[in-house]
Amino acid sequence: MNKRSKKKRMKRIMKAVGFAFAMTVFSAAVYVTQIKEVNVNYLGQNISFKTMASTVNDALKEKNIEIKEGENISTDIYSRLGKSNNIVIEKPVVLAMAEPVAVEPKVEEPVEPAPVEKEVVFEQEPEVVKEVKTTKSATSRGVVRTTWAPDVTEVEDGVLETADGEVIEYSQVMQLEATAYCPCYSCCGKHPGNKWYNVTATGTTAKVGTIAVDPQVIPLGTKVYIEGLNGAKNYGYAVAEDTGGAIKGNIIDLYFNTHGETVIWGRQQVKVYILK
């Protein structure tokens, strides 16, 4: 082999080595820029790992972490991962009902009347204790709503009448599944002080009567009346003001003031009347 052939061969070898080195550097750079750190607190157990996944759902699947029914996650499961991510998965708080405390009646010693010339009989009317009815009950997480909308009856096609005699006209009715949310971090992933805390997708402040919808099913701004099915309470009048990552298709999310109320509501079937 002459010198000229040797030079050509060496050039080819150097080009191949240079290309391989460049690809190695490029791959390393891509890995460094795409790698994400994830810390998952799963029911009190910390799991930290690095991933190339793009969404929270994909990252959890990599580690075979499955969110079971009844468990809450601190962020939208379909949201995109950032450079550093903290995810909390916890079980809902079970509210214990306080047992009534029995109060023994106070027994007073009889008082003998002073002697008089004539016998005098004092008649005393029995004390009447009125029952006090409350419309709200206390839990460890705040005041729970127990006043619900009245029952409704369909008097004719497109017309409802409530138990209070109010007439409601509607243009459409659909049966949907209803979940519940509140402004807490477990439900919305935001703490008080965040500028988007308790702010809906339409820019309003969330309140009882606000619902999250899939705009492809119920357009934002639509006014509705919600009737509970299978023993569920009537939520009543509401406005479609919000959306959610998990609210897709025939499902809506009802707003409550406290997390305790969302746990009590859970997931129930409702009729949604689209008002005229």
Backbone hydrogen bonds, N-H to C=O, Kabsch-Sander energy under -0.5 kcal/mol:
donor,donor_aa,acceptor,acceptor_aa,energy
6,K,2,N,-1.8
7,K,3,K,-2.2
8,K,4,R,-2.0
9,R,5,S,-2.3
10,M,6,K,-2.4
11,K,7,K,-2.3
12,R,8,K,-2.2
13,I,9,R,-2.2
14,M,10,M,-2.5
15,K,11,K,-2.3
16,A,12,R,-2.2
17,V,13,I,-2.4
18,G,14,M,-2.6
19,F,15,K,-2.6
20,A,16,A,-2.3
21,F,17,V,-2.3
22,A,18,G,-2.4
23,M,19,F,-2.4
24,T,20,A,-2.0
25,V,21,F,-2.4
26,F,22,A,-2.5
27,S,23,M,-2.6
28,A,24,T,-2.2
29,A,25,V,-2.2
30,V,26,F,-2.4
31,Y,27,S,-2.4
32,V,28,A,-2.3
33,T,29,A,-2.1
34,Q,30,V,-2.1
35,I,31,Y,-1.9
36,K,51,T,-2.4
37,E,83,K,-2.6
38,V,49,F,-2.9
39,N,85,N,-2.7
40,V,47,I,-3.2
41,N,39,N,-0.5
41,N,87,I,-3.2
42,Y,40,V,-0.9
42,Y,45,Q,-3.0
43,L,41,N,-0.9
43,L,89,I,-2.9
45,Q,42,Y,-1.7
46,N,44,G,-0.5
47,I,40,V,-2.9
49,F,38,V,-2.5
51,T,36,K,-2.2
56,V,79,S,-2.2
57,N,77,I,-1.7
59,A,55,T,-2.0
60,L,56,V,-2.3
61,K,57,N,-1.9
62,E,58,D,-1.7
63,K,59,A,-1.0
64,N,61,K,-1.5
65,I,60,L,-2.9
66,E,64,N,-0.7
68,K,66,E,-0.8
71,E,68,K,-2.1
72,N,90,E,-3.6
74,S,88,V,-2.0
79,S,76,D,-1.8
81,L,54,S,-2.6
85,N,37,E,-2.0
87,I,39,N,-2.8
89,I,41,N,-2.9
90,E,72,N,-2.5
95,L,93,V,-0.6
96,A,94,V,-0.5
102,A,100,P,-0.6
104,E,102,A,-0.6
108,E,106,K,-0.6
112,E,110,P,-0.5
120,V,118,K,-0.5
121,V,119,E,-0.5
122,F,120,V,-0.6
123,E,121,V,-0.6
124,Q,122,F,-0.5
129,V,127,E,-0.6
130,K,128,V,-0.7
133,K,131,E,-0.6
137,S,144,V,-1.3
139,T,142,G,-1.8
142,G,139,T,-1.3
144,V,137,S,-2.7
146,T,135,T,-1.3
148,W,146,T,-0.7
149,A,234,N,-2.2
153,T,161,E,-2.3
155,V,153,T,-0.9
155,V,159,V,-1.1
156,E,159,V,-1.3
159,V,156,E,-2.5
160,L,168,I,-3.3
161,E,153,T,-2.3
162,T,166,E,-2.7
163,A,151,D,-1.9
165,G,162,T,-2.0
168,I,160,L,-2.8
170,Y,158,G,-2.1
171,S,274,I,-2.9
172,Q,274,I,-1.0
174,M,272,V,-1.9
176,L,174,M,-0.6
176,L,270,V,-2.2
177,E,250,N,-1.6
178,A,268,Q,-3.5
179,T,252,I,-2.6
181,Y,254,L,-2.5
188,C,184,C,-2.6
189,G,185,Y,-2.1
193,G,194,N,-0.5
194,N,191,H,-2.1
197,Y,194,N,-2.2
199,V,196,W,-1.8
200,T,204,T,-3.1
202,T,241,E,-1.4
203,G,200,T,-1.5
206,A,198,N,-2.2
206,A,204,T,-0.5
210,T,207,K,-2.4
211,I,239,V,-1.9
212,A,253,D,-2.6
213,V,242,D,-2.6
217,V,214,D,-2.6
218,I,214,D,-2.5
221,G,240,A,-3.7
222,T,219,P,-1.6
224,V,238,A,-2.7
225,Y,273,Y,-1.8
226,I,236,G,-2.2
227,E,225,Y,-0.5
227,E,271,K,-2.7
229,L,269,Q,-2.2
232,A,229,L,-1.8
235,Y,233,K,-0.6
236,G,226,I,-2.4
238,A,224,V,-2.1
239,V,209,G,-2.6
240,A,222,T,-2.5
241,E,211,I,-1.4
241,E,239,V,-1.3
242,D,211,I,-1.9
247,I,244,G,-1.0
248,K,246,A,-1.3
251,I,249,G,-1.9
252,I,177,E,-2.5
253,D,212,A,-2.2
254,L,179,T,-2.8
255,Y,210,T,-2.0
256,F,181,Y,-2.4
262,T,258,T,-1.1
263,V,259,H,-2.0
264,I,260,G,-2.0
265,W,261,E,-2.5
266,G,262,T,-2.7
268,Q,178,A,-2.5
270,V,176,L,-2.6
271,K,227,E,-3.1
272,V,174,M,-3.2
273,Y,225,Y,-2.9
273,Y,271,K,-0.6
274,I,172,Q,-3.1
274,I,272,V,-0.6
275,L,223,K,-2.2
275,L,273,Y,-0.7
276,K,169,E,-1.6
